[in-house]
Structures are given as C-alpha cells and as structure tokens.
Amino acid sequence: MKPFEKCPVCGGELVEKEVEKILRGGVDTAVIKVRAEVCLHCGERLYSEETVKRFEEIRTKLKQQQTADFRQLGKTFEVA
C-alpha cells in the first residue's frame, strides 16, 4: 500500500517512475537513478524511506570525499 493515494501538495495523481536525483555534499555532486512516486500535476516527487536513507549515505560520502566506489562522469565548473 502506498503512503499517499494523491499528491500531498496539490492532490494530483501519483505514478511510479524512474527519476534522476542530484545530490550535493561538500563541493561534490552525485547523480543517482531511483524509483519515485511523481505527481502528474505539479511534479512533486515522493521517495521511499529506504531511498531517502540512501541519499543521506551518499551525501555523507561526498562530504567526506569517500567516492572510490562512485564512477566519475565528468567535471563541474563555476562561472563567475
């Protein structure tokens, strides 16, 4: 059973989709694909408790620069 039948923000219909989530920790960024309930009206994403815990683990690893098990995709630049 889903925790929400309708979007808690706008009341719209929720559908399960694979989405990309960008996570930041310290000066580093990671991208992960996960399943989420997505509102068809406003786009709000609802993640499972397990997925949110995974996000926290990744952010901690990024902050501590423990990225040996991550695959580097490219570089990020800041433009002044």
Secondary structure as the mmCIF struct_conf table of DSSP 4:
data_model
#
loop_
_struct_conf.conf_type_id
_struct_conf.id
_struct_conf.beg_label_comp_id
_struct_conf.beg_label_asym_id
_struct_conf.beg_label_seq_id
_struct_conf.end_label_comp_id
_struct_conf.end_label_asym_id
_struct_conf.end_label_seq_id
BEND BEND1 PRO A 3 PRO A 3
BEND BEND2 GLU A 5 GLU A 5
STRN STRN1 LYS A 6 LYS A 6
TURN_TY1_P TURN_TY1_P1 PRO A 8 CYS A 10
STRN STRN2 GLU A 13 GLU A 13
STRN STRN3 LEU A 14 GLY A 25
TURN_TY1_P TURN_TY1_P2 GLY A 26 VAL A 27
STRN STRN4 ASP A 28 CYS A 39
TURN_TY1_P TURN_TY1_P3 LEU A 40 CYS A 42
STRN STRN5 ARG A 45 LEU A 46
HELX_RH_AL_P HELX_RH_AL_P1 GLU A 49 LYS A 63
TURN_TY1_P TURN_TY1_P4 GLN A 64 GLN A 65
TURN_TY1_P TURN_TY1_P5 ALA A 68 ASP A 69
BEND BEND3 PHE A 70 PHE A 70
HELX_LH_PP_P HELX_LH_PP_P1 ARG A 71 GLN A 72
#
